[in-house]
Amino acid sequence: PNKKDAPLNVSHTCRAWRELLLAGTRFWTHFDTSPLSGPREAKCEIRMAISWLERTGNAKIHYHIDSESMRTSVEADLELLHEIVKRQAQWASLTLRLEDDRSLRLRPVPLKDIPELTYWRLCDRAPFAVEDHNPNSGYFRPTFLVPDLRTTGRPIAPCLTTLRLSGIIADGAQHNGILSMLRHCPNLETLEICYEWEPRDSGLGDDTPCCDLQKLKSLSLSGQAEHLHLFKKVRAPALEFLEAWGNESPPTLLADLQAGASLRKAKFCCWTGTTLESLLRDLPELRELDLCLFLNDLDPIYRVLSMESGEHQLCPHLDRLVIDSSVRKITEPLEQMLSSRFNSNANFTAKIRVWTGHEDAILANANIQQWMGEDRLELGAR
């Protein structure tokens, strides 16, 4: 039933099958300690994990390590992590979720070559620092030390297409480390960064060179506006999807990324509407817009999205609009905005999520009933 348990189950069948399994490195290349993957794996001992890892030989490995799910000591956890990082050249996909006491006691690991790695997810307060810098200069000791691209002469992660970082508490040293890592990822297509905290002084000066991610298509950011200093130094001209969560997104974010003209899909979560209009003005080719809004007054947002707003129409080619907010009733600006969009674009569809219990009041609106009957409007509850 569980393919990740299969090598152990089959190896216990008989001696011949056990010899076959031990000789076949590919049987052992997937390993998962996530509590959601099954009780056996969630409770597996570190010694078995290390033995499993040794059986991979030189094959590519796909590992998901969640230190919070292990019933072991910090020393045993670090022993496993040490074995994993020794096999950098084998990494194909790797998820590391480290408890704070694990990451703080792990000696910074120099990254050499990770030529097979395509997917990397790292939940770590201080993931990277530049190798030649003082590794203890930041708020937290970094887990990985990244070489300068000028020193290696070639990227160490040429196949990495997806990088997800979360739990970051970033300062200048760590920002430079993340930028240094990004420069080693010329084929990166998906980048996700979630900040917990960052000082207002990012440590990135005007002389810090920019990082060009020419193939980046999807970017997800989580953090307050002052937490996104890093993206003044990132260029993503081919970006197609942008997701930004926080009380505000920096008004210059799209200009810094040089990404407005290529963006086709965006998702914004905001508690205030100050910069939302300025962001949307930089998205002339947007096709899909998902707004999660926590605002006291949504009518100004509806007005700027209306196609009746004059010569400065926002997102004129929009085909899909999703609004998830504290909608309690259909206001006149919301109704006018939807009507103008439906009338100007035969392909336009919308989804509105309202407070649970308010559906009947909204369904009483004749226009709402008509649009839903035409399958152009979907109503949901939250």
N, C-alpha and C positions, 0 to 999 in steps of 0.2 A: 504493500500500500504506500509506503514512503520510500521513494527512490534513494533518499540519502541514507536510509538504514540498510539498503539492499546489500552492499558489500559485506557487512557483518552477518546478516542473515544467511547469505549464500555460502560464506566461508565456513559456517558451522554445519553445513550439510554433510560433507564427508571429506576425507583427506584429499582426494583428487580435485574436488572443487576448491578446496582451500588453497592448494598449490596453484591452481589456475588463477584465482583471485589475487594472490600475493604477487604473481608474475605480471599481472595486468595493471600497469600504473594508472590507466585512465579510469579504472573503477573508483579510485580514491581522490579524484581531483575536485570533488565538490564536498564542502563541509560547512555546516551551519549550526551555530550554538544559540540561535534565536529561540526564545521561549515559545514563539508562535509556530515553530517548525515541527514540534512534536516533543512529548515528554522525555523520550529517550535522549534526544540530542540536547535538550535544555539542561539535563542533569548529567551529561557526559563528563568524565573526569579529564583533567588536563593531560594526564599521561596517555590516555587513549587518543586524544587530539594530536599529540605530538607523534605518536606511532602512526596515526592515519596520515599525517603530513609526510613522514619519512617514506611511506609507501608510494608517494606520487613520483618518485624518481626525479626525472627532469621534465615531466609533463606540465602543461599549463594548469594552474590551480585557480579555483573559484571558491573563495573563502568568505564566510560571514562570521565575524567574531564579535560577540556582545559580552563584555566582561561582567556586566551586571547580572547575566543569567547563569554564571558559573558558581558552583558551590566550592570554591577553592580559595586558597590564600593569595595575597598579592604576589608573593614570590612565585607561585605556580603560574599565575596569569602572565607575569613578566617573562617566565621561561618560554611559554608558548609564543608570546609576541616576539621574543628574540629569535625563535626558530622560524617564524613567518618572515621577518624582515631579512633573514639570511638568504631567503629564496626570492629576492626581488625579481630576478630574471624570469621567474616562472609565473609571476602574477598575471592573471588574465582578467579577473574581476575580484575586487577586495572591498569588504565593508568592515570598518573598525569602529566600534563604539566603546570608548575607554572611560572608566570611572576616573574621577579626578585624582585619587591617590595612585592609580596605575600610571596615568600619564605623567604625573609629577615625579615618579620614581623611575620611569623609563629613561635610560640614557639616550640623549638625542642621536638619532640614527641617520648617518649620511646616505642620501639616495645616490645610487650609482646609475645603473641602467635598468629600466623597467620597460623593455621593448614590446612585451606582449600585452601590457595592461590596457584594457579598453574602458573599464568602468571602475571608478574609485569613489567610495563614500566614506567620509571620515567625520565622526562626531568627536570633536576635540577642541578645547579652548585655545590651544596654541599649536596649530598643525605644522606650520613651516617657518623656518628662518633661513637667511642666507648663510651658506656654509662658512664663509670666511669671517663672518661677524661673531661677536661674543654671543654664544647661544643662551646665556642667562641675562641678556640685556633687557628683555621684555618683562611684562607682568607675570608671565608664566613661561616655564621652560618649554621650548618647542619639541615636538615629537620627531620631526624630520628636518634634516639640514639639506638644503637645495644648493647644488653647485651653480656658479655663475655660467650662463650660457656661453660667454666669451671664453671661459676656461675649457669647457668641454668641446666647443667647436661644433656641436650637434645636439639636438634635443634628446633628453633622456627618456621622454615619454611620447614617442612619435605616433603611437596608435591610440592614445587616450582620447576618447570621444565624449565621455561623461564624467564630470567631477562635481560631487556634492559635499559641501562643507557646512557643518552646523555647530552650534554651541560656541561660536568664536567670541573671545574677548580680545580684541585686537588693539595693538599699539603700533608705533612706527616700525619697530623691528619685525613684527609679524606681518604688517602690510607689505613691507619689502620682500619678505619671504614668500607671501602668496603671489606677488607680482613675478618674482623669480621663477616660481613653479609654473605659472601660466605661460611664461615665455618658452618653457620646455614642452608646451602642448600645442603644436601648430595645427593639429587636426581636431581640436576641441569643438564640439557641436552643442553641448549642453552644460551649463554652469549654474550651480545653485549655491548661494551663500546666505547663511542665517547668522546674524550677529546677536549675541546677548548684551554686549556692552562694548563701547569704544570711546576713548577720550576724544575730546573735541580737537585736540592737536594730533593729526594723523601721522605726523612724522614724514610725510611725503612733500618734498620741496619742489620748487619749479624746475630744478635740475634733474629730478627723477625721470628717467626715460619712460615713455608710454609703452604699453604692451598691445600689440596688434593681434587680435584674434579674428583672422580673416574668414574662418569657417564657422564661427559661432552663430547658431541659429536660435537658441533658446536660453534666456537668462532669467533666473528667479532670485529676487532679493527680499530679504526680511530684515528690517531694522529701521530706526528712525532716520530722518533726513541727515542728521549729523553723523550717522553711523556709516555713511556710504561714500566716504572720502576716496576710497580705493578706485571708484569708477570714474574719477577725473583722470585716471591714468590708464584706462582701458578703452580700446577702440574696437567696435564690432559692427562694421559697415554692412554685413550680410544678415544682421539680426532680423528674425521673423516673428518671434514671440517674446514678450516682456511681461514679467509678473513682479509687482512690487507691493510688499505688505509693510504697513507702518502708518503712523499718524500723518505723515506727509512723505511725498517723494521729492527729491531735490528738483527744483524747477529747471535746472540745466542738465539733468540726467541724459536726456536724449541727445542734446547737443554735444555733451562730452563723449558719448558713445558713438556719435556720428551715425545714428541708426534710424532716425525718423522716417526716411524715405523708403526703407526696405520693410518696415514693420507691418505685418498683416494681422496680428492677433495680440491683444493686450489684456491684462487683468490687473486692476488696481484696487487696493483696499485702503480706505482713507477715513479718518475721523474728522477732518476738516476739508473744505473744498478750495482752499486758497490756490493751490498749484495745479489742481486737476484740469482746469480750463487751459492753462498754459501748456501742459503736457499734451492735451488733445490737439492743440493747434499745430503741434509738430508731427502729427500723424496723418498726413493727407491720403495715404493709401490703405488705411486700416479697414479690415473687413469684419473682424470679430472683436467685440468689446464686452468685458465682464467687469462689472462694478460691484464691489462689496462696500457699502457706504454706511457709516455710523454718524449721520449728520442730523442736527435738529430740524433743519429746513432744507428739503431736497428740491424745492421748486426752482431755485437758481440753476441747479444742475440740469433739470429738465429743459429750462429755457435755452441754455447754451447748446444743448444737443438737438434742439428743434431745427428743422430745415426751413423754418419761417423766420429765422433770426437775421436775415439780410445777406449781405455779400460775403460775410465771414462765416460761412457754414462749416461746422466742425465735422470731420470724418464723413465727407460726402458720399463715399463708396461703401458705407457700412451695410453689411448684409445680416448681421446677427448682433443683438444687444441683450445682455443679461443684467438685470438689476436685482441685487440681493440686499435688502435694507429693511428698515422698520416701517414698511408701507402699511398704513392702516386704512387708507381710502384712496380712491382715484381722484387726484386733484386736477384742476383745469390745466395747469402747465404740463402735467404728465400725459393727460389725454391729448393735448395739442401736439406734444412732441411725438407721440406714437402715430397720431393721424398723419402728421407731416412726413414721417419716415415711410409709412405704408404707401402714401400717395406718390412719393417721389421714387420709390424703388419697389418694383414688383416682386423682387426676391427677398425683401427684408422680412425677418422674423424676430420675435422678441419673447423673452421669458421674464416674468415679474414674480419675485417671491415676497409674500406678504406675511404679516403676523398671523399665527394660527388663530382661527376663530373669526377672522375678518373676511374670509372668502365670500360669504353670502352677500355682504354689503357691496363688495366690489363686483360680484357677478350680476348685481342688479343694474349695472350700467349697460345701456343698450349697445354702445360701441364695443365694449368689452365682449359682450355676447357675440356680436357679429364677427369680430376678429378671431375669437376662439373657434367659432363655427367654420371659419375659412382656414383653420389650422395655421394662422399666422402669429397667434399669441398663445403662450402657455402660461398658466397660473399655477404657482406652487406655494407651499406654506413653510414657515420656518418657526 
